[in-house]
Amino acid sequence: MKLVIAIVRDDYSEVLQDELADVGHRYTKLASTGGFLRKGNTTLLVGVDDDQVDSVLEIIRATCKTRQELITTQPMPMSPGLAVPPIEVMAGGATVFVVEVEHFERI
């Protein structure tokens, strides 16, 4: 058995949850915040049999696309009034970990 840990932007969370549920995957949803862009994220924990990992990863790839996004940054405290142009970064997508589960029980 494997545990798929998928950290996705909130923008994709509901669609991903619907897609997973439509094919019968159960999951646990945790609210989280990204460290770099400081945007809302959702972390989904999906317990699956070994042969279902690829199916879950395909759903995540199809649902959580990356895109270019402009972010504004704050000027350094020692340079007040300095105009800092927006920065273009890759956003969206998902960060996924697949870990071995030694024991699982539903109580």
C-alpha positions in Angstrom: 0.0 0.0 0.0 1.1 3.6 -0.7 0.3 7.0 0.6 0.1 9.7 -2.1 0.6 13.1 -0.5 -0.4 15.8 -3.0 0.1 19.5 -2.3 -1.9 21.6 -4.7 -3.0 25.2 -5.1 -6.5 25.9 -3.7 -7.5 26.8 -7.3 -7.3 23.1 -8.3 -8.4 21.6 -5.0 -12.1 21.1 -5.6 -11.7 19.8 -9.1 -9.0 17.4 -8.0 -11.2 16.1 -5.1 -14.1 15.6 -7.5 -12.0 13.7 -10.0 -10.5 11.5 -7.3 -14.0 10.8 -5.8 -15.5 10.0 -9.2 -13.2 7.0 -9.6 -13.6 5.9 -6.0 -10.5 7.2 -4.3 -10.9 8.3 -0.7 -8.7 11.1 0.6 -8.1 13.3 3.6 -7.9 17.1 3.0 -5.6 19.3 5.0 -5.3 23.1 4.6 -1.8 24.3 4.1 0.1 27.5 3.0 2.9 27.7 0.4 6.2 29.0 1.7 7.4 30.8 -1.5 4.3 32.4 -2.9 2.4 32.4 0.4 -0.8 31.3 -1.4 -3.4 28.9 0.0 -2.7 25.2 -0.7 -4.5 22.0 0.0 -2.7 18.9 0.9 -4.5 15.7 0.0 -3.6 12.3 1.6 -4.7 9.4 -0.6 -4.1 5.9 0.5 -4.0 3.5 -2.5 -3.0 0.0 -3.4 0.4 -0.2 -5.2 -1.3 -0.7 -8.6 -3.5 2.4 -8.2 -0.6 4.9 -7.8 -0.3 5.6 -11.5 -4.0 6.3 -11.8 -3.9 8.8 -9.0 -0.8 10.5 -10.5 -2.5 10.7 -13.9 -5.5 12.5 -12.3 -3.2 14.9 -10.5 -1.2 15.7 -13.7 -4.4 16.2 -15.7 -6.0 18.5 -13.1 -3.2 20.5 -11.7 -1.5 22.4 -14.6 1.3 24.9 -14.2 1.1 28.4 -15.5 3.0 31.7 -15.5 2.0 34.2 -12.8 3.1 37.7 -12.0 3.8 38.4 -8.3 4.7 41.7 -6.7 7.5 41.8 -4.2 8.1 44.3 -1.3 11.1 46.6 -1.4 13.9 46.0 1.1 13.4 47.9 4.4 16.6 49.8 3.8 15.3 51.0 0.4 11.9 52.6 1.1 10.2 54.0 -2.0 12.2 51.9 -4.4 9.9 50.6 -7.1 10.2 46.8 -7.6 8.8 45.4 -10.8 6.6 42.3 -10.7 8.3 39.0 -11.2 7.1 36.2 -13.4 7.1 32.8 -11.8 5.7 29.3 -12.5 2.7 28.6 -10.4 0.1 25.9 -10.0 0.9 22.3 -10.6 1.4 20.0 -7.6 4.1 18.7 -5.4 3.5 14.9 -4.9 5.2 12.4 -2.5 4.5 8.7 -2.7 5.5 6.8 0.4 5.3 3.2 1.4 2.7 2.4 4.1 3.7 -0.3 6.5 0.3 -0.6 8.2 -3.2 0.7 7.6 -6.5 0.4 9.5 -9.8 2.0 9.1 -11.4 2.0 12.5 
